[in-house]
């Protein structure tokens, strides 16, 4: 099998397409959560602790000199990333929990018995007639 055919088989399979869609949706979801944390959650938290913008929190390791930028330890951005991660992890947890509950409900529903085939109906009638004849003898 040629490499091109193998690649076509891989790319067309549902798993590869589903994975690509998941990655794209996940990236967009990550941007939304990052904006939610940076623009909605962190400003009130910063205000509560004294009007501090978390993304500006840093420790200067080396001051700027002769056109070289300062070397900073940006722990505020790190705190913001931790909050981002926590919210994303909780949202994914809730999504998976809902999916698992739906799956459990679907598995709990008993499957409707299949209609017997015409042959099975005929055989059942023959069986019943044979039972009646054997009783009458």
URTAPE-V946663 format. One line per field, one symbol per residue. ss: DSSP state (H for helix, E for strand, L for the rest). phi: phi as a letter, one per 30 degrees, with the letter a starting at -180 (. if undefined). psi: psi as a letter, one per 20 degrees, with the letter a starting at -180 (. if undefined). A space follows every 10 residues. Layout:
ss: ???
phi: ???
psi: ???
This chain:
ss: LLHHHHHHHH HHLHHHHHHH HHHHHHHHHH HHHHHHHHHH HHHHHHHHLL LLLHHHLLEE EELLELLELL EEELHHHHHH HHHHHHHHHH HHHHHHHHHH HHHHHHHHLL LLLLLLLHHH HHHHHHHHHH HHHHHHL
phi: .ddddddddd ddeddddddd dddddddddd dddddeddcc ddedddddcj iccedcdacd dbddahiddd cccddddddd dddeeddddd ddeddddddd dddddddddd dddddddedd ddddddeddd ddddddd
psi: pqhggggggg hhqhgggggg gggghgghhh ggggggghig ghghghhhjk kpohiipqpo hpqqqlipqq oqnmhghggh hggggggggg ggggghgggh ghgghhhhpq ppqqpqrhgh gghgggghhh gghhhi.
